[in-house]
Amino acid sequence: MSATDFESRRATDLAAWMREEHAKVDELAGGLSQCVAIVPRANEQAWIDDARTAFEHFRAHMTKHIALEEHGGYMSTVVEYRPQLNREVDRLKHEHREILRLLDAVHEIMIEIQPVDSLIIRDTCHRIQDILRYVDHHNQSENLMVLSAFHEDIGTKD
């Protein structure tokens, strides 16, 4: 196997792994999004229980997902293959830390939230919706970076 074939195979494996991981994130995000799409006006405890469960599944997966991306995932491979993308990789790593901080902050709120906390419930719905948008945008940025790292410009000659 030539070096080019090896790099092509590695890029294909990486792309497949990222698709699978992002599909799982999308699945969990979809369930969580449904929970927070409408602020409850009745049965608040049932909403709290459902939202906590969906949020904790999403949070746990994101924590694992981010760790995998940074340790053995796409980041080191991208920098190795295209060192000029190091700055973009660093930006995405920083976003990972920010996403985890946001998730931890909402986790703390979710621990203490009570059915009578109508303003906090409303705020939590908005915060979670914002986090889901940030994660979606972040994943799109990762996908674009990986595509640009492993696909040569069309029309160039050796």
C-alpha positions in Angstrom: 0.0 0.0 0.0 1.4 3.4 -1.0 1.6 6.4 1.3 -1.2 8.0 -0.8 -3.4 4.9 -0.5 -2.7 4.8 3.3 -3.7 8.5 3.7 -6.8 8.0 1.6 -7.8 5.0 3.7 -7.1 6.9 6.9 -9.2 9.8 5.7 -12.1 7.5 4.7 -12.0 5.8 8.1 -11.9 9.1 9.9 -14.8 10.5 7.8 -16.9 7.4 8.5 -16.2 7.6 12.3 -17.1 11.3 12.3 -20.4 10.6 10.4 -21.3 7.9 13.0 -20.4 10.1 16.0 -22.2 13.2 14.6 -25.3 11.0 13.8 -25.4 9.9 17.4 -25.0 13.5 18.6 -27.8 14.6 16.2 -30.1 11.8 17.5 -29.6 12.8 21.2 -29.8 16.5 20.3 -33.1 15.8 18.5 -34.6 14.1 21.6 -33.4 16.9 23.9 -34.6 19.6 21.4 -38.1 18.1 21.6 -38.0 18.3 25.4 -37.1 22.0 25.4 -39.0 23.2 22.3 -42.0 24.2 24.4 -41.8 25.6 27.9 -44.2 23.6 30.1 -47.2 25.3 31.7 -48.4 22.2 33.5 -47.0 18.9 34.7 -43.7 20.7 35.3 -42.3 17.8 37.4 -42.8 15.4 34.5 -41.0 17.8 32.2 -38.2 18.2 34.7 -37.7 14.4 34.9 -37.8 14.0 31.1 -35.6 17.0 30.4 -33.0 15.9 33.0 -32.8 12.4 31.5 -32.5 13.7 27.9 -30.0 16.4 28.9 -27.8 14.0 30.9 -27.7 11.5 28.0 -26.7 14.3 25.7 -24.2 15.7 28.2 -22.6 12.3 28.8 -22.3 11.5 25.1 -20.9 15.0 24.3 -18.3 14.6 27.1 -17.2 11.2 25.6 -17.4 12.5 22.1 -15.2 15.4 22.7 -12.6 13.3 24.6 -12.5 10.9 21.6 -12.1 13.7 19.1 -9.2 15.2 21.0 -7.5 11.9 21.9 -7.3 9.6 18.9 -9.9 11.3 16.9 -9.6 13.6 13.9 -7.6 16.5 15.5 -4.1 15.0 15.5 -4.6 13.4 12.1 -5.7 16.7 10.6 -2.7 18.6 12.0 -0.3 15.9 10.9 -1.7 15.9 7.4 -2.2 19.7 7.1 -0.2 21.6 9.6 -1.6 24.9 8.3 -4.9 23.9 9.9 -3.4 23.9 13.4 -5.0 27.2 14.3 -8.5 25.9 13.3 -7.9 22.8 15.3 -6.9 24.9 18.3 -10.1 27.0 17.9 -12.3 23.9 17.8 -10.5 22.5 20.9 -11.3 25.7 22.7 -14.9 25.4 21.6 -14.9 21.9 23.1 -13.9 23.4 26.5 -16.6 26.1 26.2 -19.3 23.5 25.2 -18.4 21.4 28.3 -18.5 24.5 30.5 -22.0 25.4 29.2 -23.2 21.8 29.7 -21.8 21.7 33.2 -23.6 25.0 34.0 -26.9 23.7 32.8 -26.3 20.4 34.7 -26.0 22.4 37.9 -29.3 24.2 37.2 -31.0 20.9 36.3 -30.0 19.4 39.6 -31.8 22.1 41.6 -34.7 23.0 39.4 -38.2 22.7 41.0 -41.7 22.7 39.4 -42.4 26.2 40.8 -39.3 27.7 39.1 -41.2 28.9 36.0 -38.6 31.5 35.1 -35.7 29.1 35.6 -37.5 26.4 33.5 -38.0 29.0 30.7 -34.4 30.1 30.9 -33.1 26.5 30.9 -35.1 25.7 27.8 -33.5 28.7 26.0 -30.0 27.8 27.3 -30.3 24.2 26.1 -31.6 25.4 22.7 -28.6 27.7 22.4 -26.2 24.9 23.3 -27.8 22.7 20.7 -27.2 25.4 18.1 -23.6 25.8 19.2 -23.0 22.1 18.9 -24.6 21.9 15.5 -22.5 24.8 14.2 -19.4 23.3 15.8 -20.0 19.9 14.1 -20.4 21.6 10.8 -17.1 23.4 11.3 -15.4 20.1 12.1 -16.8 18.5 9.0 -15.7 21.3 6.7 -12.2 21.3 8.2 -11.8 17.5 7.7 -13.1 17.8 4.2 -10.6 20.6 3.4 -7.8 18.7 5.1 -8.1 15.5 3.1 -9.4 16.6 -0.3 -6.9 18.2 -2.6 -8.0 21.2 -4.7 -9.7 20.3 -7.9 -7.8 21.3 -11.0 -4.3 21.4 -9.5 -1.5 19.5 -11.2 1.5 17.7 -9.6 
